[in-house]
Amino acid sequence: MNLFQYLKELYTYEIINNKALIHKNETKYENDKDRGRNRIKYENLKDSYGSYQLIDSFSNEIYKIYSPYLILESLKNNIVKRYQMDDNYYDLLAKFIQKNYDNLKDVITLLIESERDKKIKVDSLLYQNDIYSFSKRKNNLMKLVHLGYLNYDKYNNEISIPNKEIHRLFKLISKADWWNYMKEETNNIFNPGENDFKKFSQREFYVDKTELILELNKIINSEKQNICISRPRRFGKTKIVDMLSAYYRKFNVIKLNMFNYLYQTSIKEGKENIKTSIIKEVKNSIADFECDNKNSINEILNEILEKTSRHNILVIDEWDIVFRDNNKNSIEYLKFLTSLIKGEESIHLTYMTGILPLKSYGLNSEITGIFDHFSMVEGGWMSKYVGFTVEEVKELCKKFKKKKNFDDEYVNIFYYNIKEIYNGYRLTDGSKNENRNYWKTYEIYTSLSIIKAFEFNSIRNYWHLTESYDNLYKYIDMDFDGLKKDIVYLMSDKKNRIKLDMDIVNFNRNCGEYNNKYDVLVKLVHLGYLAYEYKKDYDNKSDKLIGNYLFLMKKYIHHLRYPQKIINGKNYLKK
């Protein structure tokens, strides 16, 4: 006997809109009063169990579909109750939301707080131009649709909670301890969440760099999974760190800002502080976490993997604070980084960033063989991801014109002035241009200066507000081999170049040692005071330094004064 025959013999139902639903073969009742108490009305079923909307793609006819299990259980037991509120149904939903919390929390909260039949446009969940996040969120919502927790209106591209029972499930989850803890997002180190990045991405002049994630995905859990990126201040390095912390939540993200642990302190004390911070935040999320400060950081990372079944992504900001502070414990620090990362199977990606290049400090350390390096002289495939490219600046100009309602002439002049004042750094990514023999080169602008210029509608020196002149004076005043003369020459005309009698890419001097003018010039390149241009063709090779940050350098030589003329009442820099 098949299931259909069994159910047919057991009982037959008649479902009529707004009328009582009764067993056709039910026991006869002595009076109508007893019969009425045992009838289930359609409206009760509709109210509690709702319906899913399905569309016949051939006829375009819309069907309202109810869960057979809920209907049959209600009729069999003569009562409408919470048949889906068992632990398995709740646990499945809870685990899915926990795993994708950052991506789903806003829309789940919106659904819970709205009326049960409230529909939300899927496209309304796209904030800014964050396509990657939107696609991931939409995919997760569709999974909840297929699991039966959400309803989807294909015609209107809307989602909703289908019935009272599932609405109660979502409300139970919103009252769970783990929901309230994750909602607070107090973590700064262990799975710090997306708050910092979300706030930044909602700024008026935001540039989407999420394409970098696609590149990093290619090297996760590979021989090239450890990378170190060095850029000058205010290039947006920390914003990239926040972005990666927000998006890699399917892993466990460990975000360490070394300034918080190693500035003017010993390596030993810094390591203990790192362990204490990680353990504290992990125990907030994993109650049975057993590691304490007696364990090494590697042991802590391995237990995190064991407890969560998710590998770790290590994101390190300001890695070079020890060297900027002229700390004598630099060798001990490099050994610590090496032991933390080398061969650590619980880590599937290490993204480390700072101002100074790792290559210059790790010459006698194993750590240089662990990382791929990307710097101001070796941009590589990372060239376009930190700082703004010309194309990105042009896109901001379009947004600027639209938001401020400026005419084309004003915006064109504004863009020309940007190029004149913030003339970009040139980074080469190592791949050849299409149909050309020379390497692909990007013109990169400092993020801070560009964003501030658009926000305040004013092109001026924003960099000096966050950078001290003292460092620049200190280096130039060393005056090795006519260094001051070279700096004056560079600043006298932005077209001037100095040809180097050295290979700056393979320059192996420690950035903290200064024995000649080349030591200082290389350091100024990494600090952003000078730009470096590398050209290569089949016949010759030339290495040149280009005066770049005119504001800071000209402040040292003479007061900055730009000749101007007026075009239609607007300031315009002379060529």
Secondary structure as a PSIPRED ss2 file (coil, helix, strand):
# PSIPRED VFORMAT (PSIPRED V4.0)

   1 M C   1.000  0.000  0.000
   2 N C   1.000  0.000  0.000
   3 L H   0.000  1.000  0.000
   4 F H   0.000  1.000  0.000
   5 Q H   0.000  1.000  0.000
   6 Y H   0.000  1.000  0.000
   7 L H   0.000  1.000  0.000
   8 K H   0.000  1.000  0.000
   9 E H   0.000  1.000  0.000
  10 L H   0.000  1.000  0.000
  11 Y C   1.000  0.000  0.000
  12 T C   1.000  0.000  0.000
  13 Y E   0.000  0.000  1.000
  14 E C   1.000  0.000  0.000
  15 I C   1.000  0.000  0.000
  16 I C   1.000  0.000  0.000
  17 N C   1.000  0.000  0.000
  18 N C   1.000  0.000  0.000
  19 K C   1.000  0.000  0.000
  20 A E   0.000  0.000  1.000
  21 L E   0.000  0.000  1.000
  22 I C   1.000  0.000  0.000
  23 H E   0.000  0.000  1.000
  24 K C   1.000  0.000  0.000
  25 N C   1.000  0.000  0.000
  26 E C   1.000  0.000  0.000
  27 T C   1.000  0.000  0.000
  28 K C   1.000  0.000  0.000
  29 Y C   1.000  0.000  0.000
  30 E C   1.000  0.000  0.000
  31 N C   1.000  0.000  0.000
  32 D H   0.000  1.000  0.000
  33 K H   0.000  1.000  0.000
  34 D H   0.000  1.000  0.000
  35 R H   0.000  1.000  0.000
  36 G H   0.000  1.000  0.000
  37 R H   0.000  1.000  0.000
  38 N C   1.000  0.000  0.000
  39 R C   1.000  0.000  0.000
  40 I E   0.000  0.000  1.000
  41 K E   0.000  0.000  1.000
  42 Y H   0.000  1.000  0.000
  43 E H   0.000  1.000  0.000
  44 N H   0.000  1.000  0.000
  45 L H   0.000  1.000  0.000
  46 K H   0.000  1.000  0.000
  47 D H   0.000  1.000  0.000
  48 S H   0.000  1.000  0.000
  49 Y H   0.000  1.000  0.000
  50 G C   1.000  0.000  0.000
  51 S C   1.000  0.000  0.000
  52 Y E   0.000  0.000  1.000
  53 Q E   0.000  0.000  1.000
  54 L E   0.000  0.000  1.000
  55 I E   0.000  0.000  1.000
  56 D C   1.000  0.000  0.000
  57 S C   1.000  0.000  0.000
  58 F C   1.000  0.000  0.000
  59 S C   1.000  0.000  0.000
  60 N C   1.000  0.000  0.000
  61 E C   1.000  0.000  0.000
  62 I E   0.000  0.000  1.000
  63 Y E   0.000  0.000  1.000
  64 K E   0.000  0.000  1.000
  65 I E   0.000  0.000  1.000
  66 Y C   1.000  0.000  0.000
  67 S C   1.000  0.000  0.000
  68 P H   0.000  1.000  0.000
  69 Y H   0.000  1.000  0.000
  70 L H   0.000  1.000  0.000
  71 I H   0.000  1.000  0.000
  72 L H   0.000  1.000  0.000
  73 E H   0.000  1.000  0.000
  74 S H   0.000  1.000  0.000
  75 L H   0.000  1.000  0.000
  76 K H   0.000  1.000  0.000
  77 N H   0.000  1.000  0.000
  78 N C   1.000  0.000  0.000
  79 I C   1.000  0.000  0.000
  80 V C   1.000  0.000  0.000
  81 K C   1.000  0.000  0.000
  82 R C   1.000  0.000  0.000
  83 Y C   1.000  0.000  0.000
  84 Q C   1.000  0.000  0.000
  85 M C   1.000  0.000  0.000
  86 D C   1.000  0.000  0.000
  87 D H   0.000  1.000  0.000
  88 N H   0.000  1.000  0.000
  89 Y H   0.000  1.000  0.000
  90 Y H   0.000  1.000  0.000
  91 D H   0.000  1.000  0.000
  92 L H   0.000  1.000  0.000
  93 L H   0.000  1.000  0.000
  94 A H   0.000  1.000  0.000
  95 K H   0.000  1.000  0.000
  96 F H   0.000  1.000  0.000
  97 I H   0.000  1.000  0.000
  98 Q H   0.000  1.000  0.000
  99 K H   0.000  1.000  0.000
 100 N C   1.000  0.000  0.000
 101 Y H   0.000  1.000  0.000
 102 D H   0.000  1.000  0.000
 103 N H   0.000  1.000  0.000
 104 L H   0.000  1.000  0.000
 105 K H   0.000  1.000  0.000
 106 D H   0.000  1.000  0.000
 107 V H   0.000  1.000  0.000
 108 I H   0.000  1.000  0.000
 109 T H   0.000  1.000  0.000
 110 L H   0.000  1.000  0.000
 111 L H   0.000  1.000  0.000
 112 I H   0.000  1.000  0.000
 113 E H   0.000  1.000  0.000
 114 S C   1.000  0.000  0.000
 115 E C   1.000  0.000  0.000
 116 R C   1.000  0.000  0.000
 117 D C   1.000  0.000  0.000
 118 K C   1.000  0.000  0.000
 119 K C   1.000  0.000  0.000
 120 I E   0.000  0.000  1.000
 121 K E   0.000  0.000  1.000
 122 V H   0.000  1.000  0.000
 123 D H   0.000  1.000  0.000
 124 S H   0.000  1.000  0.000
 125 L H   0.000  1.000  0.000
 126 L C   1.000  0.000  0.000
 127 Y C   1.000  0.000  0.000
 128 Q C   1.000  0.000  0.000
 129 N C   1.000  0.000  0.000
 130 D C   1.000  0.000  0.000
 131 I H   0.000  1.000  0.000
 132 Y H   0.000  1.000  0.000
 133 S H   0.000  1.000  0.000
 134 F H   0.000  1.000  0.000
 135 S H   0.000  1.000  0.000
 136 K H   0.000  1.000  0.000
 137 R H   0.000  1.000  0.000
 138 K H   0.000  1.000  0.000
 139 N H   0.000  1.000  0.000
 140 N H   0.000  1.000  0.000
 141 L H   0.000  1.000  0.000
 142 M H   0.000  1.000  0.000
 143 K H   0.000  1.000  0.000
 144 L H   0.000  1.000  0.000
 145 V H   0.000  1.000  0.000
 146 H H   0.000  1.000  0.000
 147 L C   1.000  0.000  0.000
 148 G C   1.000  0.000  0.000
 149 Y C   1.000  0.000  0.000
 150 L C   1.000  0.000  0.000
 151 N E   0.000  0.000  1.000
 152 Y E   0.000  0.000  1.000
 153 D E   0.000  0.000  1.000
 154 K C   1.000  0.000  0.000
 155 Y C   1.000  0.000  0.000
 156 N C   1.000  0.000  0.000
 157 N C   1.000  0.000  0.000
 158 E E   0.000  0.000  1.000
 159 I E   0.000  0.000  1.000
 160 S E   0.000  0.000  1.000
 161 I C   1.000  0.000  0.000
 162 P C   1.000  0.000  0.000
 163 N C   1.000  0.000  0.000
 164 K H   0.000  1.000  0.000
 165 E H   0.000  1.000  0.000
 166 I H   0.000  1.000  0.000
 167 H H   0.000  1.000  0.000
 168 R H   0.000  1.000  0.000
 169 L H   0.000  1.000  0.000
 170 F H   0.000  1.000  0.000
 171 K H   0.000  1.000  0.000
 172 L H   0.000  1.000  0.000
 173 I H   0.000  1.000  0.000
 174 S H   0.000  1.000  0.000
 175 K C   1.000  0.000  0.000
 176 A C   1.000  0.000  0.000
 177 D H   0.000  1.000  0.000
 178 W H   0.000  1.000  0.000
 179 W H   0.000  1.000  0.000
 180 N H   0.000  1.000  0.000
 181 Y H   0.000  1.000  0.000
 182 M H   0.000  1.000  0.000
 183 K H   0.000  1.000  0.000
 184 E H   0.000  1.000  0.000
 185 E C   1.000  0.000  0.000
 186 T C   1.000  0.000  0.000
 187 N C   1.000  0.000  0.000
 188 N C   1.000  0.000  0.000
 189 I C   1.000  0.000  0.000
 190 F E   0.000  0.000  1.000
 191 N C   1.000  0.000  0.000
 192 P C   1.000  0.000  0.000
 193 G C   1.000  0.000  0.000
 194 E C   1.000  0.000  0.000
 195 N H   0.000  1.000  0.000
 196 D H   0.000  1.000  0.000
 197 F H   0.000  1.000  0.000
 198 K H   0.000  1.000  0.000
 199 K H   0.000  1.000  0.000
 200 F H   0.000  1.000  0.000
 201 S H   0.000  1.000  0.000
 202 Q C   1.000  0.000  0.000
 203 R C   1.000  0.000  0.000
 204 E C   1.000  0.000  0.000
 205 F C   1.000  0.000  0.000
 206 Y C   1.000  0.000  0.000
 207 V C   1.000  0.000  0.000
 208 D C   1.000  0.000  0.000
 209 K C   1.000  0.000  0.000
 210 T C   1.000  0.000  0.000
 211 E H   0.000  1.000  0.000
 212 L H   0.000  1.000  0.000
 213 I H   0.000  1.000  0.000
 214 L H   0.000  1.000  0.000
 215 E H   0.000  1.000  0.000
 216 L H   0.000  1.000  0.000
 217 N H   0.000  1.000  0.000
 218 K H   0.000  1.000  0.000
 219 I H   0.000  1.000  0.000
 220 I C   1.000  0.000  0.000
 221 N C   1.000  0.000  0.000
 222 S C   1.000  0.000  0.000
 223 E C   1.000  0.000  0.000
 224 K C   1.000  0.000  0.000
 225 Q C   1.000  0.000  0.000
 226 N E   0.000  0.000  1.000
 227 I E   0.000  0.000  1.000
 228 C E   0.000  0.000  1.000
 229 I E   0.000  0.000  1.000
 230 S E   0.000  0.000  1.000
 231 R C   1.000  0.000  0.000
 232 P C   1.000  0.000  0.000
 233 R C   1.000  0.000  0.000
 234 R C   1.000  0.000  0.000
 235 F C   1.000  0.000  0.000
 236 G C   1.000  0.000  0.000
 237 K H   0.000  1.000  0.000
 238 T H   0.000  1.000  0.000
 239 K H   0.000  1.000  0.000
 240 I H   0.000  1.000  0.000
 241 V H   0.000  1.000  0.000
 242 D H   0.000  1.000  0.000
 243 M H   0.000  1.000  0.000
 244 L H   0.000  1.000  0.000
 245 S H   0.000  1.000  0.000
 246 A H   0.000  1.000  0.000
 247 Y H   0.000  1.000  0.000
 248 Y C   1.000  0.000  0.000
 249 R C   1.000  0.000  0.000
 250 K C   1.000  0.000  0.000
 251 F C   1.000  0.000  0.000
 252 N E   0.000  0.000  1.000
 253 V E   0.000  0.000  1.000
 254 I E   0.000  0.000  1.000
 255 K E   0.000  0.000  1.000
 256 L E   0.000  0.000  1.000
 257 N E   0.000  0.000  1.000
 258 M C   1.000  0.000  0.000
 259 F H   0.000  1.000  0.000
 260 N H   0.000  1.000  0.000
 261 Y H   0.000  1.000  0.000
 262 L H   0.000  1.000  0.000
 263 Y C   1.000  0.000  0.000
 264 Q C   1.000  0.000  0.000
 265 T C   1.000  0.000  0.000
 266 S C   1.000  0.000  0.000
 267 I H   0.000  1.000  0.000
 268 K H   0.000  1.000  0.000
 269 E H   0.000  1.000  0.000
 270 G H   0.000  1.000  0.000
 271 K H   0.000  1.000  0.000
 272 E H   0.000  1.000  0.000
 273 N H   0.000  1.000  0.000
 274 I H   0.000  1.000  0.000
 275 K H   0.000  1.000  0.000
 276 T H   0.000  1.000  0.000
 277 S H   0.000  1.000  0.000
 278 I H   0.000  1.000  0.000
 279 I H   0.000  1.000  0.000
 280 K H   0.000  1.000  0.000
 281 E H   0.000  1.000  0.000
 282 V H   0.000  1.000  0.000
 283 K H   0.000  1.000  0.000
 284 N H   0.000  1.000  0.000
 285 S H   0.000  1.000  0.000
 286 I C   1.000  0.000  0.000
 287 A C   1.000  0.000  0.000
 288 D C   1.000  0.000  0.000
 289 F C   1.000  0.000  0.000
 290 E C   1.000  0.000  0.000
 291 C C   1.000  0.000  0.000
 292 D C   1.000  0.000  0.000
 293 N C   1.000  0.000  0.000
 294 K C   1.000  0.000  0.000
 295 N C   1.000  0.000  0.000
 296 S C   1.000  0.000  0.000
 297 I H   0.000  1.000  0.000
 298 N H   0.000  1.000  0.000
 299 E H   0.000  1.000  0.000
 300 I H   0.000  1.000  0.000
 301 L H   0.000  1.000  0.000
 302 N H   0.000  1.000  0.000
 303 E H   0.000  1.000  0.000
 304 I H   0.000  1.000  0.000
 305 L H   0.000  1.000  0.000
 306 E H   0.000  1.000  0.000
 307 K H   0.000  1.000  0.000
 308 T H   0.000  1.000  0.000
 309 S C   1.000  0.000  0.000
 310 R C   1.000  0.000  0.000
 311 H C   1.000  0.000  0.000
 312 N E   0.000  0.000  1.000
 313 I E   0.000  0.000  1.000
 314 L E   0.000  0.000  1.000
 315 V E   0.000  0.000  1.000
 316 I E   0.000  0.000  1.000
 317 D E   0.000  0.000  1.000
 318 E C   1.000  0.000  0.000
 319 W C   1.000  0.000  0.000
 320 D C   1.000  0.000  0.000
 321 I H   0.000  1.000  0.000
 322 V H   0.000  1.000  0.000
 323 F H   0.000  1.000  0.000
 324 R H   0.000  1.000  0.000
 325 D C   1.000  0.000  0.000
 326 N C   1.000  0.000  0.000
 327 N C   1.000  0.000  0.000
 328 K C   1.000  0.000  0.000
 329 N C   1.000  0.000  0.000
 330 S H   0.000  1.000  0.000
 331 I H   0.000  1.000  0.000
 332 E H   0.000  1.000  0.000
 333 Y H   0.000  1.000  0.000
 334 L H   0.000  1.000  0.000
 335 K H   0.000  1.000  0.000
 336 F H   0.000  1.000  0.000
 337 L H   0.000  1.000  0.000
 338 T H   0.000  1.000  0.000
 339 S H   0.000  1.000  0.000
 340 L H   0.000  1.000  0.000
 341 I H   0.000  1.000  0.000
 342 K C   1.000  0.000  0.000
 343 G C   1.000  0.000  0.000
 344 E C   1.000  0.000  0.000
 345 E C   1.000  0.000  0.000
 346 S C   1.000  0.000  0.000
 347 I E   0.000  0.000  1.000
 348 H E   0.000  0.000  1.000
 349 L E   0.000  0.000  1.000
 350 T E   0.000  0.000  1.000
 351 Y E   0.000  0.000  1.000
 352 M E   0.000  0.000  1.000
 353 T E   0.000  0.000  1.000
 354 G E   0.000  0.000  1.000
 355 I C   1.000  0.000  0.000
 356 L C   1.000  0.000  0.000
 357 P C   1.000  0.000  0.000
 358 L H   0.000  1.000  0.000
 359 K H   0.000  1.000  0.000
 360 S H   0.000  1.000  0.000
 361 Y C   1.000  0.000  0.000
 362 G C   1.000  0.000  0.000
 363 L C   1.000  0.000  0.000
 364 N C   1.000  0.000  0.000
 365 S C   1.000  0.000  0.000
 366 E H   0.000  1.000  0.000
 367 I H   0.000  1.000  0.000
 368 T H   0.000  1.000  0.000
 369 G H   0.000  1.000  0.000
 370 I C   1.000  0.000  0.000
 371 F C   1.000  0.000  0.000
 372 D E   0.000  0.000  1.000
 373 H E   0.000  0.000  1.000
 374 F E   0.000  0.000  1.000
 375 S C   1.000  0.000  0.000
 376 M C   1.000  0.000  0.000
 377 V C   1.000  0.000  0.000
 378 E C   1.000  0.000  0.000
 379 G C   1.000  0.000  0.000
 380 G H   0.000  1.000  0.000
 381 W H   0.000  1.000  0.000
 382 M H   0.000  1.000  0.000
 383 S C   1.000  0.000  0.000
 384 K C   1.000  0.000  0.000
 385 Y C   1.000  0.000  0.000
 386 V C   1.000  0.000  0.000
 387 G C   1.000  0.000  0.000
 388 F E   0.000  0.000  1.000
 389 T E   0.000  0.000  1.000
 390 V H   0.000  1.000  0.000
 391 E H   0.000  1.000  0.000
 392 E H   0.000  1.000  0.000
 393 V H   0.000  1.000  0.000
 394 K H   0.000  1.000  0.000
 395 E H   0.000  1.000  0.000
 396 L H   0.000  1.000  0.000
 397 C H   0.000  1.000  0.000
 398 K H   0.000  1.000  0.000
 399 K H   0.000  1.000  0.000
 400 F H   0.000  1.000  0.000
 401 K H   0.000  1.000  0.000
 402 K H   0.000  1.000  0.000
 403 K H   0.000  1.000  0.000
 404 K H   0.000  1.000  0.000
 405 N C   1.000  0.000  0.000
 406 F C   1.000  0.000  0.000
 407 D C   1.000  0.000  0.000
 408 D H   0.000  1.000  0.000
 409 E H   0.000  1.000  0.000
 410 Y H   0.000  1.000  0.000
 411 V H   0.000  1.000  0.000
 412 N H   0.000  1.000  0.000
 413 I H   0.000  1.000  0.000
 414 F H   0.000  1.000  0.000
 415 Y H   0.000  1.000  0.000
 416 Y H   0.000  1.000  0.000
 417 N H   0.000  1.000  0.000
 418 I H   0.000  1.000  0.000
 419 K H   0.000  1.000  0.000
 420 E H   0.000  1.000  0.000
 421 I H   0.000  1.000  0.000
 422 Y C   1.000  0.000  0.000
 423 N C   1.000  0.000  0.000
 424 G C   1.000  0.000  0.000
 425 Y E   0.000  0.000  1.000
 426 R E   0.000  0.000  1.000
 427 L E   0.000  0.000  1.000
 428 T E   0.000  0.000  1.000
 429 D E   0.000  0.000  1.000
 430 G E   0.000  0.000  1.000
 431 S E   0.000  0.000  1.000
 432 K E   0.000  0.000  1.000
 433 N C   1.000  0.000  0.000
 434 E C   1.000  0.000  0.000
 435 N C   1.000  0.000  0.000
 436 R C   1.000  0.000  0.000
 437 N C   1.000  0.000  0.000
 438 Y C   1.000  0.000  0.000
 439 W E   0.000  0.000  1.000
 440 K E   0.000  0.000  1.000
 441 T E   0.000  0.000  1.000
 442 Y E   0.000  0.000  1.000
 443 E E   0.000  0.000  1.000
 444 I E   0.000  0.000  1.000
 445 Y E   0.000  0.000  1.000
 446 T C   1.000  0.000  0.000
 447 S H   0.000  1.000  0.000
 448 L H   0.000  1.000  0.000
 449 S H   0.000  1.000  0.000
 450 I H   0.000  1.000  0.000
 451 I H   0.000  1.000  0.000
 452 K H   0.000  1.000  0.000
 453 A H   0.000  1.000  0.000
 454 F H   0.000  1.000  0.000
 455 E H   0.000  1.000  0.000
 456 F H   0.000  1.000  0.000
 457 N C   1.000  0.000  0.000
 458 S C   1.000  0.000  0.000
 459 I C   1.000  0.000  0.000
 460 R C   1.000  0.000  0.000
 461 N C   1.000  0.000  0.000
 462 Y C   1.000  0.000  0.000
 463 W H   0.000  1.000  0.000
 464 H H   0.000  1.000  0.000
 465 L H   0.000  1.000  0.000
 466 T C   1.000  0.000  0.000
 467 E C   1.000  0.000  0.000
 468 S C   1.000  0.000  0.000
 469 Y H   0.000  1.000  0.000
 470 D H   0.000  1.000  0.000
 471 N H   0.000  1.000  0.000
 472 L H   0.000  1.000  0.000
 473 Y H   0.000  1.000  0.000
 474 K H   0.000  1.000  0.000
 475 Y H   0.000  1.000  0.000
 476 I H   0.000  1.000  0.000
 477 D C   1.000  0.000  0.000
 478 M C   1.000  0.000  0.000
 479 D C   1.000  0.000  0.000
 480 F H   0.000  1.000  0.000
 481 D H   0.000  1.000  0.000
 482 G H   0.000  1.000  0.000
 483 L H   0.000  1.000  0.000
 484 K H   0.000  1.000  0.000
 485 K H   0.000  1.000  0.000
 486 D H   0.000  1.000  0.000
 487 I H   0.000  1.000  0.000
 488 V H   0.000  1.000  0.000
 489 Y H   0.000  1.000  0.000
 490 L H   0.000  1.000  0.000
 491 M H   0.000  1.000  0.000
 492 S H   0.000  1.000  0.000
 493 D C   1.000  0.000  0.000
 494 K C   1.000  0.000  0.000
 495 K C   1.000  0.000  0.000
 496 N C   1.000  0.000  0.000
 497 R E   0.000  0.000  1.000
 498 I E   0.000  0.000  1.000
 499 K E   0.000  0.000  1.000
 500 L C   1.000  0.000  0.000
 501 D C   1.000  0.000  0.000
 502 M C   1.000  0.000  0.000
 503 D C   1.000  0.000  0.000
 504 I C   1.000  0.000  0.000
 505 V C   1.000  0.000  0.000
 506 N C   1.000  0.000  0.000
 507 F C   1.000  0.000  0.000
 508 N C   1.000  0.000  0.000
 509 R C   1.000  0.000  0.000
 510 N C   1.000  0.000  0.000
 511 C C   1.000  0.000  0.000
 512 G C   1.000  0.000  0.000
 513 E C   1.000  0.000  0.000
 514 Y C   1.000  0.000  0.000
 515 N C   1.000  0.000  0.000
 516 N C   1.000  0.000  0.000
 517 K H   0.000  1.000  0.000
 518 Y H   0.000  1.000  0.000
 519 D H   0.000  1.000  0.000
 520 V H   0.000  1.000  0.000
 521 L H   0.000  1.000  0.000
 522 V H   0.000  1.000  0.000
 523 K H   0.000  1.000  0.000
 524 L H   0.000  1.000  0.000
 525 V H   0.000  1.000  0.000
 526 H H   0.000  1.000  0.000
 527 L H   0.000  1.000  0.000
 528 G C   1.000  0.000  0.000
 529 Y C   1.000  0.000  0.000
 530 L E   0.000  0.000  1.000
 531 A E   0.000  0.000  1.000
 532 Y E   0.000  0.000  1.000
 533 E E   0.000  0.000  1.000
 534 Y E   0.000  0.000  1.000
 535 K E   0.000  0.000  1.000
 536 K E   0.000  0.000  1.000
 537 D C   1.000  0.000  0.000
 538 Y C   1.000  0.000  0.000
 539 D C   1.000  0.000  0.000
 540 N C   1.000  0.000  0.000
 541 K E   0.000  0.000  1.000
 542 S E   0.000  0.000  1.000
 543 D E   0.000  0.000  1.000
 544 K E   0.000  0.000  1.000
 545 L E   0.000  0.000  1.000
 546 I E   0.000  0.000  1.000
 547 G E   0.000  0.000  1.000
 548 N C   1.000  0.000  0.000
 549 Y C   1.000  0.000  0.000
 550 L H   0.000  1.000  0.000
 551 F H   0.000  1.000  0.000
 552 L H   0.000  1.000  0.000
 553 M H   0.000  1.000  0.000
 554 K H   0.000  1.000  0.000
 555 K H   0.000  1.000  0.000
 556 Y H   0.000  1.000  0.000
 557 I H   0.000  1.000  0.000
 558 H C   1.000  0.000  0.000
 559 H C   1.000  0.000  0.000
 560 L C   1.000  0.000  0.000
 561 R C   1.000  0.000  0.000
 562 Y C   1.000  0.000  0.000
 563 P C   1.000  0.000  0.000
 564 Q E   0.000  0.000  1.000
 565 K E   0.000  0.000  1.000
 566 I E   0.000  0.000  1.000
 567 I E   0.000  0.000  1.000
 568 N C   1.000  0.000  0.000
 569 G C   1.000  0.000  0.000
 570 K E   0.000  0.000  1.000
 571 N E   0.000  0.000  1.000
 572 Y E   0.000  0.000  1.000
 573 L E   0.000  0.000  1.000
 574 K C   1.000  0.000  0.000
 575 K C   1.000  0.000  0.000
